[in-house]
Amino acid sequence: MPPQDTCAKHSKMDTHDAESRLTLAHPLMLGVDGGGTKTQAWLARVDDQGQPQVLGRGIAGSSNKVAIGFESAMANLGDAIKQAFADAQLAMSPIASAAFALAGSGTEEVRQQILDFVKQNFLVESASVIHDGQAVLQAGTPDGWGIAMIAGTGTVAYGANSLGKTAVVGGWGYWFGDEGSAYWLGQSALRAISHAADGRADPTALTAVILNKLETREPREILAALLRKGDVRREIANLAELVCQVAEQQDDVANQIVNQAAQHWSRHIECLAQQLVPDEPFPLALAGGVLCGSSYARSRLIEQLEAKQLRTSSVEFVSEPVVGCVQLALKYSV
């Protein structure tokens, strides 16, 4: 089933009105989605129909321990939660159930560290640290199973079948993985610019566009320009949007980079399909700034899936995976 051409916000919950802000007869739920760029926390209550109703939202920087270290990651996580309470106009109160989908929490040791931090600093009765792909599946598939492809600052694919079997492809981090991520796209563009400047490769329109973005005049100044920005990884990842835009303008070099990214995404999905749902259609949920931010990139992915004869029963763009976190917090509480 072909996806829609826009990446509309996917939310199954309505924002509260003034009266519901003051009604705390039902338990509070917390959902947190944290990646390499930002952390979103949504505080909700269970309404009379047993559905989560958003009370407040908070946003902070990265909560990825691998990217910025544990102390900084937890500081951002705590800030996002506090902002959600402030947005709800509530004092810190007991939280019945919470689900945390945090990048960089792939080991049991890290998950326990996160749970310890949460329980030491907040009144949380029950908390779970889940794979960020699980939140995307919950928000973007009809029954919470299928394949989630996330291409943001990093790249990972997560799958679950109807029998409960799960698997992960990618998510190895930018040192030697994250192919097709925003960082990978930006790095590939910078490599192409450097090769063109040396005469080792063909010229590309990426050069002028990215030099303008970095506020510098010639390729040899790019290194210094990135260092001036501070967070080099984030600044390189921020170039991904420009790469997709230049590719859409039919620049050969940029097109090749985006096509290579689509090959990586489709290979991630193909590997999961072979493990979990061989020879049958599956729901597909797409998330992350690259896939949700560029219809051109999404179209290249769909082309790759069709070429591999991978059949999807539905395709959903999940711009706010935190929705799935809140839904899972409610699910885990019952």
C-alpha positions as CSV (number, residue, x, y, z in Angstrom):
1,M,0.0,0.0,0.0
2,P,1.6,3.3,-1.0
3,P,2.1,5.9,1.7
4,Q,0.7,9.4,1.6
5,D,3.0,12.0,0.3
6,T,3.0,14.1,3.5
7,C,4.3,13.3,6.9
8,A,1.4,14.4,9.1
9,K,1.6,14.2,12.8
10,H,0.3,10.8,14.0
11,S,-1.5,11.1,17.3
12,K,-4.4,9.1,18.7
13,M,-4.8,11.4,21.7
14,D,-6.4,14.8,22.1
15,T,-4.9,17.7,24.2
16,H,-6.9,18.3,27.4
17,D,-9.0,21.3,28.1
18,A,-8.7,23.6,31.2
19,E,-11.1,21.5,33.3
20,S,-9.2,18.2,32.7
21,R,-5.9,19.9,33.9
22,L,-7.4,20.0,37.3
23,T,-8.9,16.5,37.3
24,L,-6.5,14.0,38.8
25,A,-8.9,11.2,39.8
26,H,-7.3,8.9,37.3
27,P,-3.6,7.7,37.2
28,L,-0.9,9.7,35.5
29,M,1.1,8.1,32.7
30,L,4.4,9.2,31.2
31,G,5.9,8.5,27.8
32,V,9.4,9.6,26.9
33,D,11.1,9.3,23.5
34,G,14.7,10.2,23.4
35,G,17.1,10.2,20.5
36,G,20.4,11.7,19.5
37,T,19.0,15.2,19.0
38,K,16.1,15.7,21.3
39,T,14.0,14.1,24.1
40,Q,10.2,14.5,24.3
41,A,8.2,13.7,27.4
42,W,4.4,13.6,27.4
43,L,2.4,13.5,30.6
44,A,-1.1,12.0,30.4
45,R,-3.9,10.8,32.5
46,V,-6.4,8.0,31.8
47,D,-9.8,9.4,31.0
48,D,-13.2,7.9,31.8
49,Q,-13.0,5.7,28.6
50,G,-9.7,4.3,29.6
51,Q,-7.7,6.3,27.0
52,P,-4.6,8.4,27.5
53,Q,-5.3,12.2,27.5
54,V,-2.3,14.4,27.2
55,L,-1.8,16.9,30.0
56,G,1.6,18.4,29.3
57,R,4.6,18.2,27.0
58,G,8.3,18.7,27.6
59,I,11.3,18.8,25.3
60,A,15.0,18.8,26.0
61,G,18.3,17.8,24.3
62,S,19.6,14.4,23.6
63,S,19.2,11.6,26.2
64,N,21.4,9.1,24.3
65,K,24.1,8.0,26.8
66,V,26.3,6.8,24.0
67,A,26.3,10.2,22.3
68,I,26.7,12.6,25.2
69,G,27.5,10.5,28.3
70,F,25.2,9.3,31.1
71,E,25.1,12.4,33.3
72,S,24.2,14.8,30.4
73,A,21.7,12.3,29.0
74,M,19.9,11.9,32.4
75,A,20.0,15.7,32.9
76,N,18.1,16.2,29.7
77,L,15.7,13.4,30.5
78,G,14.9,15.0,33.8
79,D,14.5,18.4,32.2
80,A,12.0,17.0,29.7
81,I,9.9,15.4,32.5
82,K,9.9,18.5,34.6
83,Q,8.8,20.6,31.6
84,A,5.9,18.2,31.0
85,F,4.7,18.7,34.6
86,A,5.1,22.5,34.3
87,D,3.2,22.5,31.0
88,A,0.4,20.6,32.7
89,Q,0.4,23.1,35.5
90,L,1.0,20.4,38.0
91,A,3.4,20.0,40.9
92,M,5.5,16.9,40.8
93,S,3.1,14.0,41.4
94,P,3.2,10.2,41.5
95,I,3.3,8.6,38.1
96,A,1.5,5.2,37.9
97,S,3.3,3.9,34.8
98,A,6.1,5.2,32.4
99,A,7.6,3.9,29.2
100,F,11.0,5.3,28.1
101,A,12.2,4.7,24.5
102,L,15.8,6.0,24.6
103,A,18.4,5.6,22.0
104,G,21.6,4.1,23.4
105,S,19.9,1.9,25.9
106,G,20.5,-1.4,24.2
107,T,22.1,-3.3,27.1
108,E,20.5,-4.5,30.4
109,E,23.1,-2.5,32.4
110,V,22.2,0.8,30.8
111,R,18.5,0.1,31.1
112,Q,18.9,-0.5,34.8
113,Q,20.9,2.7,35.2
114,I,18.1,4.6,33.6
115,L,15.4,3.0,35.8
116,D,17.5,3.7,38.9
117,F,17.8,7.4,37.9
118,V,14.1,7.7,37.2
119,K,13.0,6.1,40.5
120,Q,15.5,8.1,42.5
121,N,14.4,11.4,41.1
122,F,10.7,10.9,40.3
123,L,7.7,9.3,41.9
124,V,7.3,6.5,39.4
125,E,5.5,3.3,40.5
126,S,6.2,1.2,37.4
127,A,8.7,2.0,34.6
128,S,9.9,0.2,31.5
129,V,12.8,1.1,29.2
130,I,11.9,-0.1,25.7
131,H,13.5,-0.1,22.3
132,D,12.8,3.1,20.4
133,G,11.5,1.0,17.5
134,Q,8.8,-0.5,19.7
135,A,7.3,2.9,20.3
136,V,7.2,3.5,16.6
137,L,5.5,0.2,16.0
138,Q,2.9,0.9,18.7
139,A,2.1,4.3,17.1
140,G,2.4,3.4,13.5
141,T,1.0,-0.1,13.0
142,P,-2.6,-1.4,13.4
143,D,-1.8,-4.0,16.0
144,G,1.7,-3.1,17.3
145,W,3.6,-5.6,15.2
146,G,5.4,-5.2,11.9
147,I,8.6,-3.4,11.0
148,A,9.8,0.1,12.1
149,M,12.5,1.9,10.2
150,I,14.0,4.8,12.0
151,A,16.4,7.2,10.1
152,G,17.2,10.2,12.2
153,T,20.5,11.2,13.7
154,G,21.2,7.5,13.8
155,T,19.6,4.5,12.0
156,V,18.0,1.4,13.3
157,A,15.2,-1.0,12.3
158,Y,13.1,-2.9,14.8
159,G,10.6,-5.7,14.0
160,A,8.0,-7.8,15.8
161,N,5.7,-10.4,14.4
162,S,2.2,-11.4,15.5
163,L,3.7,-14.2,17.6
164,G,5.8,-11.8,19.7
165,K,9.2,-12.6,18.2
166,T,11.4,-9.5,17.9
167,A,14.6,-8.6,16.1
168,V,16.8,-5.6,15.5
169,V,18.9,-4.6,12.5
170,G,21.4,-1.7,12.6
171,G,21.6,0.7,15.5
172,W,25.4,0.2,15.8
173,G,26.2,3.9,16.2
174,Y,28.0,6.3,14.1
175,W,31.6,5.0,14.7
176,F,31.0,2.1,12.4
177,G,27.3,2.0,11.6
178,D,24.2,4.1,11.2
179,E,24.2,3.8,7.5
180,G,21.5,6.0,5.9
181,S,21.3,8.2,9.0
182,A,21.3,12.0,9.0
183,Y,24.9,11.9,10.1
184,W,25.8,9.4,7.4
185,L,24.1,11.6,4.7
186,G,25.9,14.7,5.9
187,Q,29.2,12.9,6.2
188,S,28.8,11.5,2.7
189,A,28.1,15.0,1.3
190,L,31.2,16.4,3.0
191,R,33.3,13.6,1.6
192,A,31.9,14.3,-1.9
193,I,32.7,18.0,-1.6
194,S,36.2,17.3,-0.5
195,H,36.8,14.9,-3.3
196,A,35.4,17.4,-5.8
197,A,37.6,20.2,-4.4
198,D,40.7,17.9,-4.9
199,G,39.7,17.0,-8.4
200,R,39.2,13.4,-7.4
201,A,35.5,13.5,-8.3
202,D,32.9,15.4,-10.3
203,P,31.7,18.8,-9.1
204,T,28.4,18.9,-7.2
205,A,25.9,21.5,-6.3
206,L,26.3,20.3,-2.7
207,T,29.4,22.4,-2.4
208,A,27.8,25.9,-2.7
209,V,24.7,24.9,-0.6
210,I,26.7,23.4,2.3
211,L,29.3,26.2,2.3
212,N,26.5,28.7,2.6
213,K,24.9,26.7,5.4
214,L,28.2,26.6,7.3
215,E,28.8,30.3,6.6
216,T,32.2,29.7,5.0
217,R,33.8,30.4,1.6
218,E,35.7,27.4,0.4
219,P,35.9,23.7,1.2
220,R,39.2,23.8,3.1
221,E,37.5,26.0,5.7
222,I,34.8,23.4,6.5
223,L,36.7,21.7,9.3
224,A,37.2,24.9,11.2
225,A,33.5,25.9,10.5
226,L,32.3,22.7,12.0
227,L,34.5,23.0,15.1
228,R,33.2,26.5,15.7
229,K,29.7,25.1,15.9
230,G,30.6,23.0,18.9
231,D,28.7,19.7,18.5
232,V,30.3,18.4,15.3
233,R,28.2,15.3,15.0
234,R,25.0,17.2,15.3
235,E,26.1,19.8,12.8
236,I,27.0,17.1,10.3
237,A,23.6,15.4,10.8
238,N,21.9,18.8,10.2
239,L,23.2,18.8,6.6
240,A,21.0,15.8,5.7
241,E,18.0,17.9,4.8
242,L,20.1,19.9,2.3
243,V,21.4,16.7,0.8
244,C,17.8,15.5,0.1
245,Q,16.9,18.9,-1.3
246,V,19.8,19.0,-3.7
247,A,19.1,15.4,-4.7
248,E,15.5,16.4,-5.6
249,Q,17.0,19.1,-7.9
250,Q,18.6,16.2,-9.8
251,D,22.2,16.8,-8.8
252,D,24.0,13.5,-9.7
253,V,26.2,13.3,-6.6
254,A,23.4,14.1,-4.1
255,N,21.1,11.7,-5.9
256,Q,23.7,8.9,-5.6
257,I,24.0,9.6,-1.9
258,V,20.2,9.4,-1.2
259,N,19.9,6.3,-3.4
260,Q,22.6,4.6,-1.4
261,A,20.8,5.6,1.8
262,A,17.6,4.1,0.5
263,Q,19.5,0.9,-0.3
264,H,20.6,0.7,3.3
265,W,17.1,1.3,4.6
266,S,15.5,-1.3,2.4
267,R,18.2,-3.8,3.3
268,H,17.5,-3.2,7.0
269,I,13.8,-3.9,6.3
270,E,14.5,-6.9,4.1
271,C,16.6,-8.6,6.8
272,L,13.8,-8.2,9.4
273,A,11.1,-9.4,7.0
274,Q,13.1,-12.5,6.2
275,Q,13.5,-13.2,10.0
276,L,10.0,-12.3,11.1
277,V,7.5,-12.3,8.3
278,P,8.9,-14.3,5.4
279,D,6.7,-14.3,2.3
280,E,3.8,-12.3,3.7
281,P,2.8,-8.6,3.7
282,F,3.7,-6.6,6.8
283,P,2.8,-3.2,8.3
284,L,5.7,-0.7,8.0
285,A,6.2,2.3,10.2
286,L,8.7,5.0,9.2
287,A,10.2,7.5,11.7
288,G,13.1,9.9,12.1
289,G,13.9,13.3,10.7
290,V,15.3,12.0,7.4
291,L,12.3,9.8,6.4
292,C,9.7,12.1,7.9
293,G,11.4,15.2,6.6
294,S,11.8,14.3,2.9
295,S,9.2,13.0,0.6
296,Y,11.9,12.5,-2.0
297,A,13.9,10.2,0.4
298,R,10.7,8.3,1.2
299,S,10.0,7.8,-2.5
300,R,13.5,6.3,-3.1
301,L,12.9,3.9,-0.2
302,I,9.5,2.8,-1.6
303,E,11.2,2.2,-5.0
304,Q,13.8,0.0,-3.3
305,L,11.1,-2.0,-1.5
306,E,9.2,-2.6,-4.7
307,A,12.4,-3.7,-6.5
308,K,13.0,-6.2,-3.7
309,Q,9.3,-7.3,-4.0
310,L,8.8,-6.6,-0.3
311,R,5.0,-6.3,0.2
312,T,3.7,-3.9,2.8
313,S,0.1,-4.1,4.1
314,S,0.3,-0.5,5.3
315,V,2.8,2.3,5.5
316,E,2.6,5.0,8.3
317,F,4.8,7.9,9.0
318,V,5.3,8.5,12.7
319,S,6.5,12.0,13.4
320,E,6.1,11.7,17.2
321,P,7.0,8.2,18.5
322,V,6.3,9.6,22.0
323,V,2.7,8.8,21.2
324,G,3.6,5.1,21.2
325,C,5.4,5.5,24.5
326,V,2.3,6.9,26.2
327,Q,0.2,4.1,24.8
328,L,2.7,1.5,26.0
329,A,2.8,3.1,29.5
330,L,-1.0,2.7,29.6
331,K,-0.8,-0.9,28.3
332,Y,1.9,-1.8,30.9
333,S,-0.2,-0.4,33.7
334,V,-3.2,-2.7,33.2
